[in-house]
């Protein structure tokens, strides 16, 4: 089928009732962030502090609920429900499906946090441990595995189920969060309430992705500066953002199968190559032992870790990290739900959850175990004082210092720049794709939003990333991510409730489990 024209039954024009309000709000935020940087940062930080202090614990409970729901739907008879016709085969093979899902779900941030988060955990450890003590090393990687495993991926796969069902089983001709809430909202989904949900979704997703770009671009800036022997600069960051924009613009123009798919496949190969090199060239036995020890510690203390809120002291570790991750992953939930829905035609509920959790957690754990393990080894054995660099110069400088200590460190940094830039382009591309799907008037299966519409949202996203970079530092980045997570919990609640109602109304369990004659 044609993808850029108006096909039969499809109306690929942008829905202006969604596009205009979202654009006005985003441009206002971009302008204020750039023109009134200090004031905007202060307002955001104040709002973030009040929010996490009063409501952050709620997201820990909802995160655990998402874990339970993912397990329930995977292992129950509902896992047999197929998205599409019974005879249909999956549109994408398993490798490409996992690659696209993984690259869109973790973006370039995974490499940054794999090195920087363990350093933060050593410098400002959880569970009342002293900085750089044996206890801090025990907890550092355990919390990383908690945050990038059980806290992350259930948000994505559970949110995808009702959207998949509405699009492929009920054949609702729009790929939107609000469409999956129709069983709850009824006709209101076509009115101002439904449009409002989409506007909230777009703004929240833009903020979340801006947080990723606000982390990724400064890292590449420091890596290139180290490689070229120059000082990091804001000008360099603008050049990197411009190059990234060219890459994701080219990818956007090629669409899903030729753009996002190819970038994702290539990036997973690069990631696996870097992981293998670091594992072999680095302290292999320590990396494996450290991961094994940390994984066992995480499993043994799972509920104590995820529900730890530190109510007896003035410590902020739970708010700064576990609640932050819960909010951040919630912010990506609807986006990943829509994206997974788009690539999951021909798959069952069990396949979506099983591949999503297995592929996502395995990929995250490989990257964090190897690069995080090497970081801890380098700090423990005095190869580099990465914690000191973190405190004095920030996360990007610490990351570059750690990678540069590897054998062929300069080539590792160059590879990292390529890897991070492609990861960033994939994230922006898939984000622009999903938002343009949500803001298209009528999108039928087999069609894609117009090229110009996808370009439009990619450009807005680059502007918001510029705002995040202008503010600088991890503080504003975390605020961006948490603000978007706060916006997303309401649509997530609607779609999960709608999912239960849809499968009950359609008697989906009976249909999927009835033997074929």
C-alpha positions in Angstrom: 0.0 0.0 0.0 1.0 3.6 -0.5 2.2 5.3 2.6 2.1 9.0 1.8 -1.0 9.4 -0.1 -4.7 9.3 0.9 -5.6 5.7 0.6 -9.1 4.4 0.7 -10.5 4.7 4.2 -7.5 6.7 5.4 -7.2 10.4 6.0 -3.5 11.2 6.5 -4.0 14.9 7.2 -2.8 16.2 10.6 -5.6 16.6 13.2 -5.3 20.3 13.9 -7.2 20.0 17.2 -4.3 18.0 18.5 -1.4 19.5 16.6 -2.1 23.2 17.3 -2.5 23.0 21.2 0.5 20.8 21.6 2.6 23.0 19.4 1.6 26.2 21.2 2.5 24.7 24.6 5.8 23.2 23.4 7.0 26.3 21.6 6.1 28.4 24.7 8.2 26.0 26.9 11.1 26.1 24.4 11.1 29.9 24.2 10.9 30.4 28.0 13.7 27.8 28.6 16.1 29.5 26.1 15.2 33.2 26.9 14.7 32.8 30.7 17.0 29.9 31.4 17.6 30.4 35.2 14.0 31.3 36.0 12.7 28.3 34.0 15.1 25.9 35.7 14.2 27.2 39.1 10.4 26.8 38.5 10.9 23.3 37.1 13.1 22.2 40.0 10.7 23.5 42.6 7.7 21.8 41.0 9.7 18.5 40.7 10.8 18.6 44.4 7.2 19.2 45.6 5.8 16.5 43.3 8.3 13.7 44.2 8.0 14.4 47.9 4.3 14.1 48.0 3.3 11.6 45.3 6.5 9.8 44.3 5.8 6.7 46.4 2.6 6.1 44.4 4.7 5.3 41.3 6.6 2.6 43.2 3.3 0.8 43.8 2.1 1.3 40.3 5.5 -0.1 39.0 5.0 -3.3 41.0 1.4 -3.5 39.7 2.8 -3.3 36.1 5.2 -6.2 36.9 2.3 -8.3 38.2 0.1 -7.5 35.2 2.9 -8.4 32.7 3.4 -11.8 34.4 -0.4 -12.4 34.6 -1.1 -11.8 31.0 2.0 -13.7 29.8 1.3 -16.9 31.7 -2.5 -16.9 31.7 -4.7 -18.0 28.8 -4.9 -14.3 27.7 -1.4 -14.8 26.3 -3.0 -16.7 23.3 -4.8 -13.6 22.0 -3.4 -12.7 18.6 -3.1 -9.2 17.2 -4.3 -9.7 13.7 -5.9 -12.5 11.7 -5.3 -16.0 12.9 -3.2 -17.0 9.8 -1.0 -13.8 9.9 2.7 -14.2 10.6 4.6 -11.5 12.4 5.4 -8.4 10.3 9.0 -8.3 11.6 11.4 -11.1 12.5 12.3 -11.5 16.2 15.7 -9.8 15.9 14.4 -6.7 14.2 11.4 -6.5 16.5 13.6 -6.7 19.6 16.1 -4.3 18.0 13.5 -1.6 17.3 11.8 -2.1 20.6 15.1 -1.9 22.5 16.6 1.1 20.7 13.4 3.0 21.0 12.9 2.1 24.7 16.3 2.9 26.1 17.7 5.3 23.5 21.2 6.7 24.0 20.7 7.0 27.7 21.6 3.4 28.4 25.3 3.9 27.7 25.5 7.0 29.8 23.7 5.5 32.9 25.6 2.2 32.6 28.8 4.1 33.7 27.4 7.2 35.5 24.7 5.6 37.7 27.1 3.1 39.4 29.4 6.1 40.1 26.6 8.1 41.7 25.7 5.0 43.8 29.3 4.8 45.0 29.5 8.5 45.7 26.1 8.9 47.3 25.1 5.3 48.2 21.8 3.8 49.2 20.9 1.9 52.4 22.9 4.3 54.7 26.2 2.9 53.3 29.3 5.2 53.5 30.7 6.7 50.3 33.1 4.3 48.5 32.7 1.7 51.2 32.5 -2.1 50.6 28.7 -1.8 51.2 28.4 0.9 48.6 30.0 -1.4 46.0 27.6 -4.2 47.1 24.6 -2.0 46.4 25.8 0.0 43.4 25.2 -2.4 40.6 22.2 -4.1 42.3 20.2 -0.9 42.1 21.3 -0.4 38.5 19.9 -3.9 37.6 16.7 -3.1 39.5 16.1 0.2 37.7 16.9 -1.1 34.2 15.1 -4.4 34.5 11.9 -4.8 36.5 11.3 -1.1 36.9 11.5 -0.4 33.1 10.1 -2.9 30.7 6.7 -3.9 32.3 5.6 -0.3 31.7 6.1 -0.7 28.0 4.6 -4.1 27.3 1.5 -3.7 29.4 0.7 -0.4 27.9 1.1 -1.9 24.4 -1.6 -4.6 24.9 -4.8 -2.4 24.8 -3.5 -0.3 21.9 -2.6 -3.5 19.9 -6.0 -4.9 20.6 -7.9 -1.8 19.6 -5.9 -1.4 16.4 -5.7 -5.0 15.1 -8.7 -6.7 16.7 -11.3 -3.9 16.9 -9.7 -2.3 13.8 -10.0 1.3 15.2 -8.6 3.4 12.4 -6.3 5.5 14.6 -3.1 4.7 16.4 -3.6 6.8 19.5 -3.6 6.5 23.2 -7.1 7.9 23.4 -8.5 5.3 21.0 -7.7 2.6 23.5 -9.7 4.4 26.2 -12.9 4.3 24.2 -14.4 1.4 26.2 -14.1 3.7 29.3 -14.8 7.1 27.8 -17.3 6.2 25.1 -18.0 8.9 22.5 -16.1 11.4 24.7 -12.9 10.0 23.2 -13.8 11.8 19.9 -14.3 15.1 21.7 -12.3 17.5 23.8 -11.4 14.8 26.4 -9.9 12.5 23.8 -8.0 15.4 22.1 -6.8 16.5 25.6 -5.3 13.0 26.3 -3.4 13.1 23.0 -2.1 16.6 23.8 -0.9 15.4 27.2 0.7 12.4 25.6 2.6 14.5 23.0 3.9 17.0 25.5 4.9 14.3 28.0 6.7 12.3 25.3 8.5 15.3 24.0 9.7 16.1 27.5 10.9 12.6 28.0 12.8 12.4 24.8 14.3 15.9 25.4 15.7 14.4 28.6 17.4 11.7 26.6 18.8 14.2 24.2 19.9 16.5 27.0 22.1 13.6 28.3 23.3 12.2 25.0 24.6 15.3 23.2 26.9 16.5 26.1 28.4 13.0 26.3 29.3 13.0 22.6 30.6 16.5 23.0 33.0 15.4 25.8 34.0 12.2 23.9 34.9 14.1 20.7 36.7 16.8 22.7 38.9 14.1 24.4 39.5 12.4 21.0 40.4 15.7 19.2 42.3 17.2 22.1 40.1 20.3 22.5 37.9 21.7 25.2 34.1 20.7 25.2 31.9 23.7 24.2 28.3 24.7 23.7 29.2 25.3 20.0 30.3 21.7 19.7 27.0 20.6 21.2 25.1 22.6 18.6 27.1 21.0 15.8 26.4 17.5 17.3 22.7 18.3 17.6 22.7 19.5 14.0 24.4 16.3 12.7 22.0 14.2 14.7 19.1 16.1 13.2 20.4 15.3 9.7 20.6 11.6 10.6 17.1 11.4 12.1 15.7 13.6 9.3 17.0 11.1 6.7 15.7 8.2 8.7 12.3 9.9 9.1 12.0 10.4 5.4 12.6 6.6 4.8 9.8 5.5 7.2 9.5 2.5 9.5 10.9 -0.4 7.5 13.8 1.4 5.7 14.6 4.0 8.4 13.9 2.9 12.0 14.4 -0.8 11.3 17.8 -0.4 9.6 19.1 2.0 12.2 18.0 -0.2 15.0 19.5 -3.4 13.5 22.8 -1.6 12.9 22.9 -0.1 16.4 22.3 -3.4 18.1 25.2 -4.9 16.2 27.4 -2.0 17.2 26.3 -2.3 20.9 27.0 -6.0 21.0 30.4 -5.5 19.4 31.3 -2.8 22.1 30.0 -5.0 24.9 32.0 -8.0 23.6 35.2 -5.9 23.2 34.9 -4.4 26.7 34.2 -7.8 28.3 37.2 -9.5 26.6 39.6 -6.6 26.8 38.6 -5.7 30.3 38.6 -7.7 33.6 36.4 -10.5 32.3 36.2 -12.5 35.5 35.5 -9.4 37.7 32.7 -8.3 35.4 31.0 -11.7 35.4 31.5 -12.1 39.2 30.2 -8.6 39.9 27.1 -9.1 37.8 26.4 -12.4 39.4 26.8 -11.0 42.9 24.7 -7.9 42.1 22.0 -9.9 40.5 21.7 -12.2 43.5 21.7 -9.3 45.9 18.9 -7.6 43.8 16.7 -10.8 43.7 17.3 -11.5 47.4 16.4 -7.9 48.4 13.9 -7.1 45.7 11.0 -5.8 47.7 13.2 -4.1 50.2 14.9 -2.2 47.4 12.0 -1.2 45.3 9.8 -0.1 48.3 12.7 1.7 50.2 11.6 5.3 50.7 14.1 6.3 53.5 11.4 7.9 55.7 13.7 8.3 58.8 16.5 10.5 57.5 16.8 13.4 55.1 18.3 11.2 52.4 17.0 11.5 48.9 18.3 8.4 47.2 14.8 6.9 46.6 13.5 10.1 45.1 16.6 10.8 43.1 16.8 7.3 41.6 14.1 4.6 42.1 11.2 7.1 41.9 12.9 9.0 39.2 13.2 5.8 37.1 9.6 4.8 37.8 8.4 8.3 36.6 10.7 8.3 33.6 9.7 4.8 32.4 6.0 5.8 32.9 6.6 8.7 30.7 7.8 6.4 27.9 5.0 3.9 28.6 2.4 5.3 26.2 5.0 6.0 23.5 6.4 2.5 23.7 2.9 1.1 23.8 2.0 2.9 20.5 5.4 1.9 18.9 5.2 -1.7 20.0 1.6 -1.8 18.7 2.7 -0.6 15.3 5.4 -3.3 14.9 3.5 -6.2 16.5 1.0 -7.2 13.9 0.7 -11.0 13.8 2.1 -11.5 17.3 0.3 -12.8 20.4 0.1 -11.2 23.8 2.5 -13.8 25.1 5.0 -13.0 22.3 4.8 -9.3 22.9 5.4 -9.6 26.6 7.9 -12.4 26.5 10.1 -10.9 23.8 9.7 -7.5 25.2 10.7 -8.4 28.7 13.4 -10.9 27.7 15.0 -8.8 25.0 14.7 -5.6 26.9 16.1 -6.8 30.2 18.8 -9.0 28.6 20.0 -6.1 26.4 20.0 -3.7 29.4 21.8 -6.1 31.6 24.5 -6.9 29.1 25.4 -3.2 28.6 25.1 -2.3 32.3 26.9 -5.4 33.6 29.9 -4.9 31.3 30.4 -1.2 31.2 29.1 -0.7 34.8 31.3 -3.6 36.0 34.4 -2.2 34.3 33.6 1.3 35.8 33.5 -0.2 39.3 36.7 -2.2 38.6 38.5 0.9 37.5 37.4 2.9 40.6 38.2 0.0 43.0 41.7 -0.6 41.6 42.7 3.1 41.3 42.9 3.1 37.5 40.9 6.3 37.4 39.2 8.3 40.2 35.9 8.4 38.3 33.9 9.4 41.4 36.2 12.4 41.9 35.7 13.4 38.3 32.0 13.0 38.6 31.9 15.3 41.6 34.1 18.0 40.1 33.3 17.9 36.3 30.0 16.0 35.9 28.7 12.8 34.4 29.9 13.2 30.8 33.5 13.9 31.8 33.5 10.9 34.2 32.1 8.6 31.4 34.8 9.8 28.9 37.5 9.3 31.6 36.4 5.7 32.2 36.1 4.7 28.5 39.5 6.2 27.8 41.2 3.8 30.2 40.2 0.8 28.1 42.6 -0.7 25.6 42.4 1.3 22.4 40.5 3.9 24.4 40.5 6.5 21.6 38.8 4.0 19.2 36.3 3.1 22.0 35.4 6.8 22.3 34.9 7.1 18.6 32.8 4.0 18.5 30.8 5.3 21.4 30.1 8.6 19.6 28.8 6.7 16.5 26.8 4.4 18.8 25.3 7.2 20.8 24.4 9.3 17.8 22.6 6.5 16.0 20.8 5.6 19.2 19.7 9.2 19.6 18.6 9.3 15.9 16.6 6.1 16.4 14.9 7.5 19.5 14.0 10.8 17.8 12.8 9.1 14.7 10.5 6.6 16.5 9.2 9.4 18.7 8.4 11.6 15.7 6.8 8.6 14.0 4.6 7.8 16.9 3.5 11.4 17.6 2.6 11.9 13.9 0.5 8.7 14.1 -1.3 10.0 17.1 -1.9 13.4 15.4 -3.1 11.9 12.1 -6.8 12.3 11.4 -7.4 8.6 10.3 -4.6 6.1 10.1 -5.4 2.6 8.8 -3.2 -0.5 9.2 -0.6 -0.6 6.4 -0.4 3.2 6.2 2.1 5.7 7.6 1.8 9.4 8.5 2.9 11.8 5.8 6.6 12.6 5.5 6.1 16.3 6.1 4.1 15.5 9.3 6.9 13.4 10.6 9.5 16.1 9.8 7.4 18.6 11.7 7.5 16.7 15.0 11.2 15.9 14.6 11.9 19.6 14.3 9.9 20.5 17.4 11.7 17.8 19.3 15.1 19.2 18.3 13.9 22.6 19.7 13.0 21.1 23.0 16.3 19.3 23.2 18.0 22.6 22.6 16.1 23.9 25.6 17.3 21.0 27.8 20.9 21.5 26.7 20.7 25.2 27.3 19.7 24.6 30.9 22.5 22.1 31.3 23.2 19.5 33.9 21.4 16.4 35.1 19.0 18.4 37.3 16.9 19.8 34.5 17.1 16.5 32.6 15.6 14.7 35.5 12.9 17.3 35.9 12.0 17.0 32.2 11.7 13.2 32.6 9.7 13.3 35.8 7.3 16.0 34.6 6.5 13.8 31.6 6.0 10.8 33.8 3.5 12.7 35.9 1.5 13.6 32.8 1.5 10.0 31.5 0.0 8.1 34.5 -3.5 9.2 33.7 -3.7 7.9 30.1 -1.9 4.7 31.2 -4.5 4.1 33.9 -7.3 4.6 31.3 -5.8 2.2 28.7 -5.2 -0.6 31.2 -8.8 -0.3 32.5 -10.0 -0.2 29.0 -8.0 -3.4 28.2 -9.8 -5.4 30.9 -13.2 -4.1 29.7 -12.5 -4.9 26.0 -11.4 -8.5 26.5 -14.4 -9.0 28.7 -16.9 -7.5 26.3 -15.4 -9.4 23.3 -15.2 -12.6 25.3 -11.6 -12.7 24.1 -10.5 -15.4 26.4 -13.1 -17.8 25.1 -12.3 -17.0 21.5 -8.5 -17.4 21.9 -8.8 -20.7 23.7 -11.5 -22.4 21.7 -10.0 -25.3 19.8 -10.2 -25.0 16.0 -12.3 -27.6 14.2 
